[in-house]
Amino acid sequence: MAASSRAQVLDLYRAMLRESKHFSAYNYRTYAVRRIRDAFRENKNVKDPVEIQTLVNKAKRDLEIIRRQVMSLKSTPAVGMVSRTHIPRTGAALRNLYLPGSSSQSLPYSSSSSSEMT
């Protein structure tokens, strides 16, 4: 491998690792780092300049994908996350919930109505 292509590959490797560390989710981050390391290790003995250039081009496309994913994941909230505005500050919101046995209200499936049916 020529010195210039070796430097290009190392720069690309470092850039991919650096970008993948911006994933906020631990699982995404560790998966990306592992896949990058494995892919570069797997291809470290490639000698054909045409194949090296093909792999470099693929890695550049993958780097752009990582950058887009990091940006899109930063801009959208995670699924299942609750924003602070939906969390009640006091127990007032909880007092309005029906708790079995705590309300005098009779519901069709409560124990008092089922005993009346028999």
N, C-alpha and C positions, 0 to 999 in steps of 0.2 A: 504494500500500500504506500502510495506516495505521501510525503510529509504533509502536503497541503490537504489531501483528502483525509489523512489521519487527524489533523487538527480540526477539520470540518466535522468529522464524525464525533470527536470528543466534545466539541462545542455543542453539537446537536444533542448528544447524550446528557450533558450537563443542563442544557436548556429544558429538556423534557423532564428531568428529575426535578428541577427547580419549579417548573409550572405545575407538576403533579402534586407538589407539596402544598399548593394553594387550595386543594379540595378541603372543604370544611369537614366533611364526613370522614371519619377514620377509615371505614371500609373502602370507600372510593380511593382514598389516598394510598393506603397500603397496597391495594390491588394494582393501582397504576404504577407505583414504584417497583413492585415485584415483576409486573409484565415488561416494563422497560428494561430492567436489569437482565431478565431472562432472554429477551429478544436480542439484546446487544451481545450477551455472552454466547448465545447460539450462533451468531453470525460473525464472531470475532476472527475466525480463521478463513474467511472468504478472501480470495486473492484476485479473482477476475474483476477488472476495473468496471466493466459494464454492469455486472451484478452489484458491485459496491454502489455505483451511481443509482441503480434502481432502488436499492435498500435505503439510500440516503433520501431519495425523493419520497419514498413511502414514509420514512420517519418525519420528514418535513410536513407531510399531510397530517400525520398523526399528532404532531405538535400543535398544529392549528386546531385540530379537533379537541385536544386537551384544553387549549386556551378558550375555545368556545364553550365547552362544557363547564369549565370553572366559572366563567362569566355568567352563564345561564343559571347555574346552581346558586350563585351569589345573589342574583336578582329575584329569584322565586323562592318563597318560603317552603320549607320541607313539608311533605305531606304528613298530616297528623299533628302538626305543631299548632298550639293555641296561642293566639296573640294576647298580649297583656290586657287589651280592652275587653276581652270576653271573660276574664277571671273576676268574679265578684269580690269587691273589696271588703264587704261585710257578710254576715250570715243572712242578710235580708232576702237574698235571692234563694237561699236554701230553705228558708221558712215556708216558701210558697210551694215547695215540692210535697207530693203526697208520700207520707211514710206510713206503712202498714201499722195499724194499732194506735197511731197518734192523732187520727182525725175522727171526728164524730160522723163524718160523711160516709154513707153506705154505698159501696161500689158493688156492681153485679157479681164480681168474683170474690168478694170478701167472705170471711168465715160466717158472719151473721146471716147473710142472705142464703148461703148454702145450707145452713141448718134449718132455715124456714122452708126450704123446698122438700125436705125429707119428711 
